[in-house]
């Protein structure tokens, strides 16, 4: 039943034309080639549907919480300078890198509410997103967000070896909420998040992340107690 629920979820609109293409090719394979190729097409079409799934998430609502912008596994936790195109200077911040494989949900979510100071797309290479240098050399879309209390949070969509398209719906000056959908990456990728100075992560290497749900850090670490959630 849990597996069925993970499949029968809304499909992100970005996936509609890809699913249609996969289905059309599958039909052609059945009509004009051997049937086993058609069945391979069926499997690939079902995978495409699964890839573009867009489930609701239980978003923590307590003030000060930073949530993961993506599903995947924490690949790296290290200090690094935010992308130069954002113009934030040369001071290194703590960076948490989440690697997404082709079976993860690829819809990205806002890590914390605030306003978009600047967002910049930069073309680049398509190295394996699991590599450290992918943060510097790969195609990416970097976003500088400022929270309501003046903290700066940076998150970056990074294309991978297979991914060839970054989608970001954000605009400069836009007001956003924690857990709100803001884009996706096709088809396997990485998402970096840079924490404000002095903020420590609450996640570890190898930890599985759920975009919009898993808490990466708490700006008000002295707060404690149960955290209310809501689905967005």
C-alpha positions, -999 to 999 in steps of 0.1 A, spaced: 0 0 0 28 24 8 45 17 -25 12 23 -43 8 56 -25 43 67 -36 34 61 -72 -2 74 -74 7 110 -67 4 142 -89 27 146 -118 47 178 -122 36 197 -153 72 197 -166 69 159 -171 38 158 -193 55 162 -226 83 137 -217 57 111 -206 39 117 -239 71 112 -259 80 80 -240 44 67 -246 45 75 -283 78 58 -288 65 28 -269 34 26 -291 56 28 -322 78 0 -309 48 -23 -305 35 -14 -340 67 -16 -360 93 -37 -341 95 -68 -319 71 -68 -290 99 -72 -264 112 -37 -274 77 -24 -268 77 -38 -233 110 -21 -226 93 11 -237 65 4 -212 90 1 -184 108 33 -194 74 51 -197 64 40 -162 98 51 -149 93 86 -166 59 89 -148 76 79 -115 104 104 -121 81 134 -125 60 125 -94 52 156 -73 39 145 -38 27 168 -11 50 172 19 46 178 56 64 211 60 76 221 95 62 255 104 82 266 135 101 298 130 138 295 123 139 260 107 157 254 74 145 223 55 161 203 28 155 218 -7 156 183 -23 152 146 -18 184 126 -19 214 117 2 238 141 20 270 137 0 291 165 14 292 188 44 320 214 41 329 251 41 328 267 7 324 302 -9 289 307 -23 287 309 -62 305 340 -74 277 351 -96 256 360 -66 281 386 -55 282 376 -19 319 380 -13 347 355 -6 338 343 29 332 306 31 300 293 46 290 258 57 276 239 26 254 208 27 252 190 -6 223 167 -14 228 142 -43 197 131 -62 196 98 -82 172 91 -110 147 75 -86 144 105 -62 116 131 -64 133 159 -84 109 188 -75 129 213 -54 115 232 -25 123 265 -7 144 258 24 132 287 44 107 316 40 119 350 30 125 371 -1 146 363 -32 175 388 -33 190 374 -65 188 343 -86 213 336 -114 216 308 -140 251 299 -151 259 274 -179 286 249 -174 297 212 -176 278 181 -169 301 162 -146 289 135 -122 270 155 -96 285 133 -69 319 149 -75 330 178 -53 340 199 -83 305 197 -97 295 226 -74 320 248 -92 321 235 -128 286 222 -136 256 241 -150 238 256 -121 211 280 -109 220 298 -77 195 316 -54 202 341 -26 174 343 -1 171 367 28 149 356 57 125 380 74 151 386 102 179 394 78 197 360 76 212 350 42 206 315 29 219 303 -5 207 272 -24 219 260 -58 204 236 -83 232 217 -101 229 197 -132 245 162 -133 259 137 -157 225 129 -171 206 161 -162 204 185 -190 178 210 -179 174 231 -148 140 246 -142 136 275 -117 104 295 -113 118 322 -90 122 359 -97 142 386 -79 122 402 -51 97 374 -49 83 365 -14 85 327 -7 74 303 20 93 273 36 86 242 16 71 259 -14 79 243 -48 103 264 -69 117 242 -97 132 209 -106 162 193 -123 161 166 -150 173 136 -147 197 131 -117 214 160 -101 226 178 -69 213 206 -47 236 226 -24 225 248 5 248 273 22 239 280 59 242 314 76 274 320 94 275 303 128 246 279 121 254 242 125 237 214 104 214 189 121 221 163 94 250 140 88 268 124 58 249 96 42 215 107 57 185 104 35 167 137 29 130 144 22 126 178 4 105 202 23 104 180 54 138 170 67 152 198 89 188 207 80 193 235 106 176 256 132 184 293 134 168 294 169 186 264 183 175 273 219 139 266 209 126 231 217 94 211 218 71 196 192 70 213 158 36 217 140 34 207 104 12 214 74 10 200 39 18 225 11 
